[in-house]
Amino acid sequence: MRIILAFIILLAITGPLVPTPTFGQNSEKIVFDTHDSTTGYYLAIPPAGPVRGALILLTSFRPPESILPETMLHNAAYANGILTIVASMRDKLFADTAAVARINTILRHVTTRYPIDSSRVALAGYSFAGNIALRYTELANERPSQFPLHPRAVFAVDSPVDCSGLWEWSERAVKKNYYPGSVGDGKYLMDAMTKTYGTPGEHPEIYRQLTPFNRTSVGPGNERYLQHTAVRLYYDTDIEWQLQNRRNSYYDTYMPDGSEMISRLLLAGNKEAEFVTGRQGWRSNGARNPDALSLVDEIACIQWLKKTLNMYDPITWVAPYKLDIPLGWSTERFAFPFDFAPQIPYMGMEEIRFAPGWADGSSEEHWAYAFLWWLEGKPQLTAQKLAMHLQDYYTGLVGRNIASRKIPGEKLVPVKAELKTISAAPGDKATFTGTVTMLDYLTQKPMTLNVVIHWKDLHQADRSAVFFEISPRPRDHRIWTQLDALDKALQLPQ
């Protein structure tokens, strides 16, 4: 029987806590419960650079290791700044008290070990664990003070979303008596539900509490707590294959309940609720199976997560401001936190404008450039704080160039930034000026940069804008006319 065999394999997994190869990345096996030597761990796949978001992927009846060969989600997450956590819910079918407590323990452990922004967390579940992920997210929204994290997005893959509907599915599979795997699963599920919760007919209130969605409910059910959460339900919708190979109609799948749940969320005003037609499901052993993680398009899913979690992608991000690009100037974008200066504690985007001669040591435009920091929130900026940020910023820039440019140690000089507050320029909340002394890693000579910083008077409740003008030339040099023009032409949202 498929479920029981998978669970036996889960219970048999033990081993040393060492990094294991994960298709080019390393997964870390992290123990969170020292009293549970079999399942008291999760797998963590940190991203290539700073952690900008987190995906918590749950599974039931399978060990975390069995998930990694079935999907490339963690690979796509790795390349996009997303920490992936894979954890088993053991033999749990629903988000009962024990399941919720287990997830809370895992999340608390993860947040103490990794620098996670709690507003950029997605919860996901495969098969039965999708049901758990959905209900956990509802409970976290319903009772926020009782939960360590509140997922901004949740998705489930080939998951039952109606607990009573799962009982009905099991009854149909047993009565049909066609596909042995479904028959065995149906018998196991009804037996497990009866022993743990009773039947839906005997204890409807228990099932109404456990289920993320109740199709027979005439009013709003637990799904109302997903009103402001991005939700995706993934299914392999190839009904022709189901009919030919399993003799299943739509009613013998989880799709009717899943589509009805999304319909009600959309009707209730959740514009981020989606029923996703996945790819054909295939297992890593080459077997065609609609119950497969591979039906998720990994790249599309990670891009959706980045958009939903409001992660800044330098390639796809659409700026709400307009910053000119003068003729001949070049541009770059970097997302916070910077990999070369992770101690600068902001989220947002840096957008840079380089003068044509920026990299030319003989040009009057050498090191002449400007950049905008578009930041989340309203940090209170001072000359001292900005000087510290610039010191960290340029120390990191020099540091990342030492090896590639073969800079001898004797040429290195400590970075020192000094700033003072001056009269605020028009449109500024505050204006600062000063210098940064550092090694010019392009010419490998000491250099002093002159700096003017405009902390903009931005009338948005949750965003800030800081514009930097940089050049080693004195303020009366013509390059500053161009830099000042960039500042004056900057158009910010009102």
One Martini backbone bead per residue (centre of mass of N, CA, C, O) as a GRO file, in nm:
protein
  494
    1MET     BB    1   0.097   0.036   0.023
    2ARG     BB    2   0.181   0.352  -0.033
    3ILE     BB    3   0.167   0.499   0.243
    4ILE     BB    4   0.292   0.284   0.432
    5LEU     BB    5   0.562   0.251   0.286
    6ALA     BB    6   0.652   0.546   0.315
    7PHE     BB    7   0.648   0.548   0.628
    8ILE     BB    8   0.857   0.329   0.673
    9ILE     BB    9   1.084   0.484   0.541
   10LEU     BB   10   1.079   0.727   0.730
   11LEU     BB   11   1.146   0.561   0.997
   12ALA     BB   12   1.437   0.457   0.871
   13ILE     BB   13   1.560   0.737   0.894
   14THR     BB   14   1.909   0.779   0.938
   15GLY     BB   15   2.190   0.992   1.050
   16PRO     BB   16   2.418   1.207   0.993
   17LEU     BB   17   2.493   1.561   1.037
   18VAL     BB   18   2.530   1.630   0.706
   19PRO     BB   19   2.598   1.744   0.420
   20THR     BB   20   2.402   1.725   0.120
   21PRO     BB   21   2.359   1.671  -0.199
   22THR     BB   22   2.168   1.923  -0.425
   23PHE     BB   23   2.206   1.982  -0.726
   24GLY     BB   24   2.468   2.188  -0.639
   25GLN     BB   25   2.369   2.191  -0.353
   26ASN     BB   26   2.344   2.229   0.001
   27SER     BB   27   2.217   2.031   0.251
   28GLU     BB   28   2.089   2.074   0.576
   29LYS     BB   29   2.081   1.883   0.870
   30ILE     BB   30   1.836   1.978   1.114
   31VAL     BB   31   1.796   1.973   1.451
   32PHE     BB   32   1.489   2.029   1.665
   33ASP     BB   33   1.463   1.723   1.803
   34THR     BB   34   1.639   1.531   2.031
   35HIS     BB   35   1.392   1.316   2.096
   36ASP     BB   36   1.391   1.274   1.767
   37SER     BB   37   1.584   1.055   1.577
   38THR     BB   38   1.400   1.035   1.303
   39THR     BB   39   1.207   1.335   1.263
   40GLY     BB   40   1.382   1.582   1.419
   41TYR     BB   41   1.405   1.727   1.120
   42TYR     BB   42   1.556   1.937   0.867
   43LEU     BB   43   1.594   2.084   0.552
   44ALA     BB   44   1.852   2.309   0.425
   45ILE     BB   45   1.860   2.562   0.150
   46PRO     BB   46   2.061   2.792   0.087
   47PRO     BB   47   2.143   3.053  -0.076
   48ALA     BB   48   2.387   3.210  -0.257
   49GLY     BB   49   2.299   3.450  -0.090
   50PRO     BB   50   2.109   3.635   0.056
   51VAL     BB   51   1.828   3.631   0.252
   52ARG     BB   52   1.496   3.723   0.104
   53GLY     BB   53   1.355   3.441   0.157
   54ALA     BB   54   1.096   3.181   0.235
   55LEU     BB   55   1.056   2.818   0.200
   56ILE     BB   56   0.807   2.600   0.330
   57LEU     BB   57   0.822   2.245   0.290
   58LEU     BB   58   0.573   2.000   0.306
   59THR     BB   59   0.543   1.657   0.426
   60SER     BB   60   0.391   1.329   0.401
   61PHE     BB   61   0.511   1.004   0.440
   62ARG     BB   62   0.793   1.158   0.401
   63PRO     BB   63   1.102   1.231   0.363
   64PRO     BB   64   1.282   1.500   0.276
   65GLU     BB   65   1.481   1.351   0.076
   66SER     BB   66   1.248   1.258  -0.131
   67ILE     BB   67   1.192   1.548  -0.260
   68LEU     BB   68   1.443   1.657  -0.418
   69PRO     BB   69   1.423   1.467  -0.685
   70GLU     BB   70   1.114   1.588  -0.766
   71THR     BB   71   1.252   1.883  -0.774
   72MET     BB   72   1.357   2.243  -0.855
   73LEU     BB   73   1.282   2.455  -0.639
   74HIS     BB   74   1.552   2.482  -0.475
   75ASN     BB   75   1.719   2.581  -0.715
   76ALA     BB   76   1.556   2.838  -0.779
   77ALA     BB   77   1.581   2.955  -0.496
   78TYR     BB   78   1.891   2.969  -0.477
   79ALA     BB   79   1.905   3.185  -0.729
   80ASN     BB   80   1.674   3.390  -0.555
   81GLY     BB   81   1.712   3.424  -0.229
   82ILE     BB   82   1.586   3.140  -0.122
   83LEU     BB   83   1.495   2.967   0.146
   84THR     BB   84   1.490   2.614   0.201
   85ILE     BB   85   1.241   2.413   0.371
   86VAL     BB   86   1.230   2.065   0.467
   87ALA     BB   87   0.941   1.893   0.605
   88SER     BB   88   0.794   1.659   0.819
   89MET     BB   89   0.456   1.532   0.922
   90ARG     BB   90   0.454   1.248   0.888
   91ASP     BB   91   0.119   1.105   0.952
   92LYS     BB   92  -0.024   1.362   0.875
   93LEU     BB   93  -0.339   1.496   0.746
   94PHE     BB   94  -0.388   1.727   0.958
   95ALA     BB   95  -0.431   2.040   1.145
   96ASP     BB   96  -0.366   1.964   1.427
   97THR     BB   97  -0.226   2.022   1.723
   98ALA     BB   98   0.038   1.865   1.659
   99ALA     BB   99   0.100   1.990   1.381
  100VAL     BB  100   0.113   2.285   1.468
  101ALA     BB  101   0.337   2.249   1.680
  102ARG     BB  102   0.553   2.149   1.482
  103ILE     BB  103   0.567   2.398   1.303
  104ASN     BB  104   0.637   2.601   1.522
  105THR     BB  105   0.905   2.469   1.598
  106ILE     BB  106   1.040   2.494   1.324
  107LEU     BB  107   1.014   2.803   1.287
  108ARG     BB  108   1.167   2.887   1.539
  109HIS     BB  109   1.429   2.749   1.458
  110VAL     BB  110   1.479   2.891   1.187
  111THR     BB  111   1.483   3.193   1.303
  112THR     BB  112   1.749   3.135   1.479
  113ARG     BB  113   1.940   3.045   1.221
  114TYR     BB  114   1.797   3.250   1.019
  115PRO     BB  115   1.765   3.553   0.822
  116ILE     BB  116   1.436   3.623   0.851
  117ASP     BB  117   1.172   3.770   0.691
  118SER     BB  118   0.850   3.754   0.809
  119SER     BB  119   0.720   3.890   0.532
  120ARG     BB  120   0.898   3.643   0.359
  121VAL     BB  121   0.681   3.386   0.373
  122ALA     BB  122   0.633   3.050   0.256
  123LEU     BB  123   0.382   2.797   0.235
  124ALA     BB  124   0.402   2.439   0.172
  125GLY     BB  125   0.232   2.146   0.014
  126TYR     BB  126   0.236   1.794  -0.026
  127SER     BB  127  -0.045   1.676  -0.051
  128PHE     BB  128  -0.146   1.641   0.262
  129ALA     BB  129   0.035   1.892   0.346
  130GLY     BB  130  -0.140   2.105   0.203
  131ASN     BB  131  -0.368   2.103   0.403
  132ILE     BB  132  -0.191   2.198   0.639
  133ALA     BB  133  -0.086   2.465   0.521
  134LEU     BB  134  -0.358   2.603   0.489
  135ARG     BB  135  -0.461   2.583   0.784
  136TYR     BB  136  -0.226   2.719   0.921
  137THR     BB  137  -0.262   2.994   0.782
  138GLU     BB  138  -0.539   3.049   0.892
  139LEU     BB  139  -0.464   3.040   1.194
  140ALA     BB  140  -0.249   3.268   1.181
  141ASN     BB  141  -0.468   3.483   1.096
  142GLU     BB  142  -0.671   3.438   1.334
  143ARG     BB  143  -0.405   3.388   1.555
  144PRO     BB  144  -0.130   3.567   1.558
  145SER     BB  145  -0.015   3.550   1.863
  146GLN     BB  146   0.030   3.211   1.832
  147PHE     BB  147   0.244   3.282   1.598
  148PRO     BB  148   0.565   3.315   1.460
  149LEU     BB  149   0.430   3.303   1.166
  150HIS     BB  150   0.296   3.474   0.856
  151PRO     BB  151   0.206   3.380   0.571
  152ARG     BB  152   0.194   3.535   0.252
  153ALA     BB  153   0.212   3.243   0.124
  154VAL     BB  154   0.029   2.962  -0.037
  155PHE     BB  155   0.084   2.613  -0.137
  156ALA     BB  156  -0.057   2.333  -0.326
  157VAL     BB  157   0.003   1.978  -0.415
  158ASP     BB  158  -0.216   1.761  -0.473
  159SER     BB  159  -0.462   1.848  -0.269
  160PRO     BB  160  -0.667   1.819  -0.012
  161VAL     BB  161  -0.922   2.065   0.115
  162ASP     BB  162  -1.139   1.845   0.214
  163CYS     BB  163  -1.188   1.635   0.467
  164SER     BB  164  -1.461   1.513   0.387
  165GLY     BB  165  -1.380   1.470   0.089
  166LEU     BB  166  -1.168   1.250   0.153
  167TRP     BB  167  -1.368   1.043   0.246
  168GLU     BB  168  -1.526   1.026  -0.019
  169TRP     BB  169  -1.288   0.941  -0.192
  170SER     BB  170  -1.234   0.676  -0.042
  171GLU     BB  171  -1.506   0.542  -0.092
  172ARG     BB  172  -1.486   0.542  -0.403
  173ALA     BB  173  -1.224   0.378  -0.433
  174VAL     BB  174  -1.328   0.120  -0.291
  175LYS     BB  175  -1.584   0.072  -0.460
  176LYS     BB  176  -1.448   0.057  -0.740
  177ASN     BB  177  -1.197  -0.133  -0.746
  178TYR     BB  178  -0.931  -0.073  -0.947
  179TYR     BB  179  -0.692   0.087  -0.817
  180PRO     BB  180  -0.482  -0.026  -0.582
  181GLY     BB  181  -0.367   0.236  -0.463
  182SER     BB  182  -0.644   0.372  -0.403
  183VAL     BB  183  -0.765   0.150  -0.233
  184GLY     BB  184  -0.550   0.146  -0.012
  185ASP     BB  185  -0.573   0.444   0.065
  186GLY     BB  186  -0.873   0.447   0.141
  187LYS     BB  187  -0.854   0.248   0.375
  188TYR     BB  188  -0.641   0.394   0.540
  189LEU     BB  189  -0.785   0.668   0.575
  190MET     BB  190  -1.041   0.572   0.719
  191ASP     BB  191  -0.896   0.440   0.954
  192ALA     BB  192  -0.733   0.688   1.053
  193MET     BB  193  -0.970   0.883   1.095
  194THR     BB  194  -1.137   0.713   1.290
  195LYS     BB  195  -0.916   0.681   1.517
  196THR     BB  196  -0.862   1.003   1.549
  197TYR     BB  197  -1.170   1.157   1.467
  198GLY     BB  198  -1.357   1.005   1.321
  199THR     BB  199  -1.629   1.059   1.150
  200PRO     BB  200  -1.798   1.299   0.981
  201GLY     BB  201  -2.082   1.205   1.081
  202GLU     BB  202  -2.005   1.197   1.394
  203HIS     BB  203  -1.777   1.465   1.361
  204PRO     BB  204  -1.827   1.754   1.214
  205GLU     BB  205  -1.678   1.964   1.395
  206ILE     BB  206  -1.393   1.855   1.366
  207TYR     BB  207  -1.379   1.889   1.054
  208ARG     BB  208  -1.438   2.196   1.047
  209GLN     BB  209  -1.171   2.262   1.204
  210LEU     BB  210  -0.958   2.110   1.009
  211THR     BB  211  -1.055   2.244   0.758
  212PRO     BB  212  -0.990   2.474   0.497
  213PHE     BB  213  -1.252   2.338   0.353
  214ASN     BB  214  -1.620   2.353   0.284
  215ARG     BB  215  -1.833   2.266   0.038
  216THR     BB  216  -2.118   2.248   0.216
  217SER     BB  217  -2.103   2.529   0.289
  218VAL     BB  218  -2.316   2.823   0.298
  219GLY     BB  219  -2.078   2.974   0.419
  220PRO     BB  220  -1.819   3.099   0.548
  221GLY     BB  221  -1.517   2.963   0.610
  222ASN     BB  222  -1.186   2.914   0.670
  223GLU     BB  223  -1.106   3.067   0.401
  224ARG     BB  224  -1.140   3.363   0.511
  225TYR     BB  225  -0.828   3.357   0.626
  226LEU     BB  226  -0.731   3.407   0.299
  227GLN     BB  227  -0.806   3.695   0.196
  228HIS     BB  228  -0.476   3.814   0.232
  229THR     BB  229  -0.369   3.561   0.064
  230ALA     BB  230  -0.163   3.390  -0.128
  231VAL     BB  231  -0.302   3.140  -0.360
  232ARG     BB  232  -0.215   2.797  -0.454
  233LEU     BB  233  -0.340   2.535  -0.676
  234TYR     BB  234  -0.206   2.225  -0.779
  235TYR     BB  235  -0.280   2.046  -1.093
  236ASP     BB  236  -0.336   1.757  -1.276
  237THR     BB  237  -0.566   1.792  -1.564
  238ASP     BB  238  -0.541   1.499  -1.698
  239ILE     BB  239  -0.826   1.326  -1.756
  240GLU     BB  240  -0.756   1.120  -1.970
  241TRP     BB  241  -0.551   0.965  -1.802
  242GLN     BB  242  -0.740   0.893  -1.568
  243LEU     BB  243  -0.942   0.727  -1.733
  244GLN     BB  244  -0.741   0.520  -1.867
  245ASN     BB  245  -0.568   0.440  -1.583
  246ARG     BB  246  -0.809   0.484  -1.331
  247ARG     BB  247  -1.112   0.558  -1.382
  248ASN     BB  248  -1.124   0.876  -1.355
  249SER     BB  249  -1.291   1.135  -1.262
  250TYR     BB  250  -1.313   1.436  -1.127
  251TYR     BB  251  -1.451   1.305  -0.861
  252ASP     BB  252  -1.161   1.129  -0.825
  253THR     BB  253  -1.052   1.402  -0.735
  254TYR     BB  254  -0.935   1.723  -0.599
  255MET     BB  255  -1.042   1.948  -0.799
  256PRO     BB  256  -1.329   2.037  -0.721
  257ASP     BB  257  -1.256   2.152  -0.441
  258GLY     BB  258  -1.028   2.342  -0.534
  259SER     BB  259  -1.196   2.518  -0.732
  260GLU     BB  260  -1.409   2.607  -0.521
  261MET     BB  261  -1.220   2.754  -0.333
  262ILE     BB  262  -1.118   2.964  -0.536
  263SER     BB  263  -1.391   3.080  -0.609
  264ARG     BB  264  -1.458   3.192  -0.322
  265LEU     BB  265  -1.214   3.376  -0.297
  266LEU     BB  266  -1.276   3.553  -0.541
  267LEU     BB  267  -1.562   3.642  -0.448
  268ALA     BB  268  -1.430   3.770  -0.174
  269GLY     BB  269  -1.156   3.934  -0.313
  270ASN     BB  270  -0.922   3.736  -0.392
  271LYS     BB  271  -0.675   3.811  -0.639
  272GLU     BB  272  -0.453   3.572  -0.526
  273ALA     BB  273  -0.626   3.336  -0.638
  274GLU     BB  274  -0.520   3.001  -0.763
  275PHE     BB  275  -0.568   2.781  -1.033
  276VAL     BB  276  -0.325   2.540  -1.136
  277THR     BB  277  -0.210   2.418  -1.432
  278GLY     BB  278  -0.012   2.171  -1.457
  279ARG     BB  279   0.201   1.959  -1.524
  280GLN     BB  280   0.288   1.667  -1.589
  281GLY     BB  281   0.323   1.401  -1.381
  282TRP     BB  282   0.654   1.301  -1.257
  283ARG     BB  283   0.867   1.081  -1.152
  284SER     BB  284   1.204   1.008  -1.099
  285ASN     BB  285   1.147   0.699  -1.215
  286GLY     BB  286   0.939   0.764  -1.477
  287ALA     BB  287   0.658   0.790  -1.360
  288ARG     BB  288   0.336   0.840  -1.412
  289ASN     BB  289   0.199   1.108  -1.191
  290PRO     BB  290  -0.025   1.332  -1.050
  291ASP     BB  291   0.140   1.274  -0.775
  292ALA     BB  292   0.355   1.546  -0.826
  293LEU     BB  293   0.595   1.793  -0.801
  294SER     BB  294   0.658   1.829  -1.117
  295LEU     BB  295   0.394   2.003  -1.190
  296VAL     BB  296   0.575   2.231  -1.107
  297ASP     BB  297   0.679   2.534  -1.215
  298GLU     BB  298   0.956   2.656  -1.084
  299ILE     BB  299   1.005   2.934  -1.208
  300ALA     BB  300   0.716   3.044  -1.186
  301CYS     BB  301   0.690   3.007  -0.880
  302ILE     BB  302   0.929   3.187  -0.790
  303GLN     BB  303   0.826   3.443  -0.927
  304TRP     BB  304   0.567   3.455  -0.763
  305LEU     BB  305   0.702   3.475  -0.489
  306LYS     BB  306   0.861   3.735  -0.536
  307LYS     BB  307   0.611   3.906  -0.584
  308THR     BB  308   0.447   3.835  -0.327
  309LEU     BB  309   0.705   3.900  -0.126
  310ASN     BB  310   0.845   4.158  -0.231
  311MET     BB  311   1.085   4.099  -0.413
  312TYR     BB  312   1.389   4.212  -0.546
  313ASP     BB  313   1.429   4.230  -0.901
  314PRO     BB  314   1.651   4.368  -1.116
  315ILE     BB  315   1.504   4.269  -1.384
  316THR     BB  316   1.167   4.287  -1.314
  317TRP     BB  317   1.153   4.549  -1.182
  318VAL     BB  318   0.920   4.816  -1.122
  319ALA     BB  319   0.954   5.140  -1.111
  320PRO     BB  320   0.800   5.422  -0.931
  321TYR     BB  321   1.020   5.583  -1.074
  322LYS     BB  322   1.232   5.848  -1.231
  323LEU     BB  323   1.558   5.785  -1.376
  324ASP     BB  324   1.780   5.911  -1.554
  325ILE     BB  325   1.969   5.850  -1.874
  326PRO     BB  326   2.227   5.967  -1.990
  327LEU     BB  327   2.415   6.008  -2.244
  328GLY     BB  328   2.643   5.732  -2.207
  329TRP     BB  329   2.526   5.610  -1.972
  330SER     BB  330   2.509   5.374  -1.709
  331THR     BB  331   2.349   5.075  -1.559
  332GLU     BB  332   2.235   4.952  -1.230
  333ARG     BB  333   2.123   4.676  -1.013
  334PHE     BB  334   2.040   4.629  -0.656
  335ALA     BB  335   1.961   4.424  -0.396
  336PHE     BB  336   1.845   4.404  -0.096
  337PRO     BB  337   2.084   4.271   0.041
  338PHE     BB  338   2.409   4.299   0.016
  339ASP     BB  339   2.669   4.081  -0.040
  340PHE     BB  340   2.902   4.307   0.038
  341ALA     BB  341   2.672   4.450   0.261
  342PRO     BB  342   2.470   4.302   0.489
  343GLN     BB  343   2.470   4.526   0.732
  344ILE     BB  344   2.271   4.674   0.564
  345PRO     BB  345   1.929   4.716   0.702
  346TYR     BB  346   1.777   4.669   0.412
  347MET     BB  347   1.499   4.701   0.187
  348GLY     BB  348   1.543   4.695  -0.177
  349MET     BB  349   1.681   4.940  -0.411
  350GLU     BB  350   1.956   4.988  -0.638
  351GLU     BB  351   2.025   5.272  -0.851
  352ILE     BB  352   2.254   5.327  -1.124
  353ARG     BB  353   2.478   5.601  -1.249
  354PHE     BB  354   2.724   5.607  -1.502
  355ALA     BB  355   2.973   5.754  -1.618
  356PRO     BB  356   3.158   5.703  -1.897
  357GLY     BB  357   3.447   5.747  -1.712
  358TRP     BB  358   3.447   5.574  -1.449
  359ALA     BB  359   3.684   5.342  -1.534
  360ASP     BB  360   3.877   5.589  -1.608
  361GLY     BB  361   4.172   5.705  -1.472
  362SER     BB  362   4.200   5.963  -1.695
  363SER     BB  363   3.926   6.071  -1.623
  364GLU     BB  364   3.702   6.318  -1.506
  365GLU     BB  365   3.477   6.069  -1.459
  366HIS     BB  366   3.609   5.927  -1.244
  367TRP     BB  367   3.387   5.804  -1.016
  368ALA     BB  368   3.124   5.909  -1.157
  369TYR     BB  369   2.817   5.896  -0.970
  370ALA     BB  370   2.480   5.759  -0.912
  371PHE     BB  371   2.236   5.678  -0.644
  372LEU     BB  372   1.943   5.488  -0.552
  373TRP     BB  373   1.753   5.443  -0.256
  374TRP     BB  374   1.494   5.203  -0.230
  375LEU     BB  375   1.295   5.185   0.062
  376GLU     BB  376   1.176   5.030   0.321
  377GLY     BB  377   1.020   5.232   0.500
  378LYS     BB  378   1.132   5.465   0.791
  379PRO     BB  379   1.423   5.550   0.828
  380GLN     BB  380   1.643   5.709   1.051
  381LEU     BB  381   1.852   5.958   0.934
  382THR     BB  382   2.201   6.020   0.963
  383ALA     BB  383   2.520   6.108   0.936
  384GLN     BB  384   2.629   5.869   1.100
  385LYS     BB  385   2.471   5.637   0.963
  386LEU     BB  386   2.561   5.693   0.668
  387ALA     BB  387   2.862   5.664   0.720
  388MET     BB  388   2.848   5.367   0.800
  389HIS     BB  389   2.728   5.265   0.534
  390LEU     BB  390   2.960   5.362   0.352
  391GLN     BB  391   3.182   5.202   0.489
  392ASP     BB  392   3.057   4.925   0.430
  393TYR     BB  393   3.024   4.952   0.125
  394TYR     BB  394   3.331   5.008   0.043
  395THR     BB  395   3.456   4.771   0.186
  396GLY     BB  396   3.307   4.562   0.014
  397LEU     BB  397   3.402   4.650  -0.267
  398VAL     BB  398   3.700   4.610  -0.220
  399GLY     BB  399   3.696   4.315  -0.118
  400ARG     BB  400   3.574   4.190  -0.394
  401ASN     BB  401   3.859   4.294  -0.559
  402ILE     BB  402   4.123   4.171  -0.454
  403ALA     BB  403   4.148   3.897  -0.603
  404SER     BB  404   4.071   3.970  -0.905
  405ARG     BB  405   4.306   4.220  -0.895
  406LYS     BB  406   4.558   4.160  -0.727
  407ILE     BB  407   4.582   4.304  -0.443
  408PRO     BB  408   4.798   4.417  -0.239
  409GLY     BB  409   4.812   4.454   0.100
  410GLU     BB  410   4.984   4.731   0.107
  411LYS     BB  411   4.746   4.899  -0.050
  412LEU     BB  412   4.564   4.899   0.174
  413VAL     BB  413   4.288   5.095   0.303
  414PRO     BB  414   4.093   5.237   0.513
  415VAL     BB  415   3.768   5.308   0.547
  416LYS     BB  416   3.640   5.656   0.545
  417ALA     BB  417   3.353   5.828   0.679
  418GLU     BB  418   3.229   6.173   0.635
  419LEU     BB  419   2.953   6.362   0.778
  420LYS     BB  420   2.713   6.634   0.718
  421THR     BB  421   2.479   6.869   0.787
  422ILE     BB  422   2.275   7.060   0.575
  423SER     BB  423   2.093   7.241   0.398
  424ALA     BB  424   1.803   7.178   0.262
  425ALA     BB  425   1.705   7.083  -0.023
  426PRO     BB  426   1.488   7.078  -0.254
  427GLY     BB  427   1.290   6.793  -0.154
  428ASP     BB  428   1.427   6.760   0.123
  429LYS     BB  429   1.460   6.640   0.444
  430ALA     BB  430   1.777   6.592   0.395
  431THR     BB  431   2.125   6.706   0.387
  432PHE     BB  432   2.447   6.575   0.279
  433THR     BB  433   2.806   6.595   0.346
  434GLY     BB  434   3.131   6.456   0.215
  435THR     BB  435   3.359   6.175   0.273
  436VAL     BB  436   3.562   5.909   0.105
  437THR     BB  437   3.814   5.698   0.205
  438MET     BB  438   4.010   5.495  -0.032
  439LEU     BB  439   4.052   5.239  -0.254
  440ASP     BB  440   4.129   5.234  -0.586
  441TYR     BB  441   4.077   4.936  -0.754
  442LEU     BB  442   4.147   5.033  -1.048
  443THR     BB  443   4.443   5.185  -0.968
  444GLN     BB  444   4.564   5.129  -0.679
  445LYS     BB  445   4.474   5.401  -0.523
  446PRO     BB  446   4.423   5.645  -0.336
  447MET     BB  447   4.098   5.796  -0.232
  448THR     BB  448   3.861   6.079  -0.263
  449LEU     BB  449   3.526   6.113  -0.202
  450ASN     BB  450   3.260   6.302  -0.294
  451VAL     BB  451   2.952   6.381  -0.106
  452VAL     BB  452   2.594   6.374  -0.183
  453ILE     BB  453   2.288   6.370   0.017
  454HIS     BB  454   1.934   6.282  -0.048
  455TRP     BB  455   1.668   6.302   0.166
  456LYS     BB  456   1.361   6.242   0.083
  457ASP     BB  457   1.031   6.385   0.069
  458LEU     BB  458   0.832   6.122   0.113
  459HIS     BB  459   0.468   6.052   0.059
  460GLN     BB  460   0.516   5.756   0.198
  461ALA     BB  461   0.453   5.529   0.448
  462ASP     BB  462   0.662   5.267   0.324
  463ARG     BB  463   0.884   5.474   0.198
  464SER     BB  464   1.222   5.545   0.072
  465ALA     BB  465   1.458   5.812  -0.041
  466VAL     BB  466   1.809   5.798  -0.158
  467PHE     BB  467   2.046   6.033  -0.291
  468PHE     BB  468   2.359   5.991  -0.467
  469GLU     BB  469   2.662   6.183  -0.500
  470ILE     BB  470   2.968   6.106  -0.695
  471SER     BB  471   3.311   6.242  -0.658
  472PRO     BB  472   3.657   6.339  -0.669
  473ARG     BB  473   3.569   6.603  -0.748
  474PRO     BB  474   3.510   6.908  -0.711
  475ARG     BB  475   3.222   7.105  -0.679
  476ASP     BB  476   3.324   7.295  -0.938
  477HIS     BB  477   3.287   7.076  -1.123
  478ARG     BB  478   3.111   6.979  -1.403
  479ILE     BB  479   3.001   6.699  -1.303
  480TRP     BB  480   2.797   6.824  -1.092
  481THR     BB  481   2.589   6.922  -1.292
  482GLN     BB  482   2.497   6.634  -1.373
  483LEU     BB  483   2.431   6.526  -1.092
  484ASP     BB  484   2.224   6.746  -1.015
  485ALA     BB  485   2.033   6.688  -1.254
  486LEU     BB  486   1.946   6.409  -1.159
  487ASP     BB  487   1.813   6.504  -0.902
  488LYS     BB  488   1.607   6.710  -1.026
  489ALA     BB  489   1.476   6.480  -1.229
  490LEU     BB  490   1.362   6.323  -1.011
  491GLN     BB  491   1.078   6.097  -1.000
  492LEU     BB  492   0.839   6.073  -0.751
  493PRO     BB  493   0.606   5.945  -0.577
  494GLN     BB  494   0.300   6.070  -0.409
   0.00000   0.00000   0.00000
